[in-house]
């Protein structure tokens, strides 16, 4: 790894494959999550899996990252 480059870790490390596999930008997935009436982590994960056919790991990453942003976590 070159100096100044930083490897993406955590939920965001899934973002390139989520965008490639499901054809929507991350911001669009986050807007769907935020606009849902559901609020609990696993409810949202299961909703993404059922309604959009997203795999469990990808759905979990999207929900974790979005909810962490809303809680003010980096």
C-alpha positions in Angstrom: 0.0 0.0 0.0 1.4 3.4 -0.9 1.8 6.2 1.6 -1.4 8.2 1.9 -3.7 5.5 0.6 -6.0 4.0 3.1 -7.9 0.7 2.8 -11.6 1.1 3.3 -12.8 -1.0 6.3 -16.1 -2.0 7.8 -19.4 -1.7 6.0 -18.1 0.7 3.4 -15.8 -2.0 2.1 -18.8 -3.7 0.6 -20.0 -0.6 -1.3 -18.2 -1.2 -4.7 -19.7 -4.7 -5.0 -23.1 -3.5 -3.8 -23.2 -0.9 -6.5 -22.0 -3.3 -9.1 -24.2 -6.2 -8.1 -27.5 -4.3 -7.6 -27.1 -1.4 -10.0 -27.9 1.5 -7.6 -25.5 4.0 -6.0 -25.0 3.7 -2.3 -26.8 7.1 -1.7 -29.9 5.7 -3.3 -29.9 2.6 -1.0 -29.4 4.9 2.0 -32.3 7.0 0.9 -34.5 3.9 0.7 -33.4 2.9 4.2 -34.1 6.3 5.6 -37.5 6.6 4.0 -38.6 3.2 5.3 -41.1 3.1 8.2 -38.9 0.4 9.7 -36.3 1.5 12.3 -34.7 -1.7 13.7 -31.5 -3.0 12.2 -32.7 -6.5 11.4 -36.1 -5.4 10.2 -34.3 -3.2 7.7 -31.9 -6.0 6.7 -34.7 -8.4 6.1 -36.7 -5.8 4.2 -33.8 -5.2 1.8 -33.4 -8.9 1.3 -37.1 -9.5 0.7 -38.0 -6.5 -1.4 -34.8 -6.0 -3.3 -33.1 -9.4 -3.3 -30.0 -8.1 -1.6 -27.7 -10.7 0.1 -27.5 -10.7 3.8 -24.0 -9.3 4.1 -24.7 -6.5 1.7 -28.0 -5.6 3.4 -26.3 -5.7 6.8 -23.5 -3.4 5.6 -25.9 -0.8 4.1 -28.1 -0.7 7.2 -25.2 -0.6 9.7 -23.5 2.2 7.8 -26.7 4.2 7.3 -27.8 3.9 11.0 -24.3 4.8 12.2 -24.3 7.9 10.1 -27.7 8.9 11.6 -26.2 8.3 15.1 -23.3 10.6 14.3 -20.7 7.9 14.2 -17.9 8.1 11.6 
